[in-house]
Amino acid sequence: MKNKAIILAGLFAIFPMLSFAQGDSEGFFSLWGESAKTAVGFFWKAGWAFVLGYIISGAIQAFVPKKKLTRHMGESDVKSVSLSTLFGTISSSCSFAALAAARSLFLKGAHFVSTIAFMFASTNLVIELGILIFIFLGWEFVLAEIIGGLLLIVISSILIKLTYPKKWIKAAREKVEEESDEEEDFDWKKRIKSKEGWFLVGKNFVMEWKMAWKDILIGFTVAGFVSVLVPQSFWEAIFLNNLQGQIPDFVIRIENALVAPFVAAATFIGSMGNIPLATVLNENGVMFAGLMGFIYSDLMVPPLVNINRKYYGPRIALYIAGVMYVSIVITALILNYSFEFFGVLPEGSRKVAEVTQFKMDYTFYFNILFAVLAALMLYFNFKTKNMKEGGGHDHDHGSGGISFKKVAVYLFSSIVIIGLILYLI
């Protein structure tokens, strides 16, 4: 299901291009080349940020004894939810990994409210996502991401407490049968001083990339092609931008917040892959409420809802999706009005062409520096092959029929490579 969905996402990206092929073939190839160049520009701009983010994430996972935190998540009070939020913040940013880790916490006795808080935090409050948002969208969006992420957790916790389905959650807990591997306690002070501890950082770094690179490849490619091929009128029709001045602004804000999660779901892209596409929406005038609603909706995509269905059953999966949707809409609207009130609402939009251009600036030097650090992490990972010490993490991504995902990756890689050749000639 998930892998077929990814291929559908690819078709969503290239479908507009096919319509151009029926007319001017020269224009078609020109657009293909420009789209591929834009997609690679997204990769280029974010390359160093991914390395930095995953090194920090790998270090946190290696040196923070998370087992001690899980002992205090069995309630739905402020303490448990706060610890779950902290735990999610220092965990992986991969959406599929977040769901697997949340399932493990739920199995170990974490309260359902705390489990949902962990899900939101691990996909909306992680460091690498903040870095990416800063690069593509600006500091206002980073501030909104942090404030909104916390607000999202508070609102969802209240909604769950008000609508708590005891029988469904009891059945879901019974459905979770197989326990994940348990991490042993360790002395972080000793580990951080040992070479084995730093080798473990490299191992975690590589595992993070293994979990995320396919979604990143697909997401950035989709964003590159959509930014060039999908006309502004398409986004104006979806988000009612063409009706500004004809209907009240608050109606457009509400509509943007309501529609954005469905747009995010239609892309089938996870948290790290949808930031470039959010940049495209920003350039096309989507309101702040719509942009934040889009960014927060990574756990609303059908493949992830399907994973929750496998873990907890269809009723709880739809319940989680419903709680997320309502929480996202409310949070997006609160952010829009509060940022407008304090005068920090982003007025301009970063142009995709500006973000994706190649030039000798800090991005060039950072990419060189962090390429060296990435090579060091690969070396550390190599050194862990004979290590028996724990600390890494394997997550069930709900894989099955992996050939579909390979086809998707080959498809997107081929589209980009051929497009670059067309652009150069």
Disulfide bonds with the S-S distance in Angstrom:
none
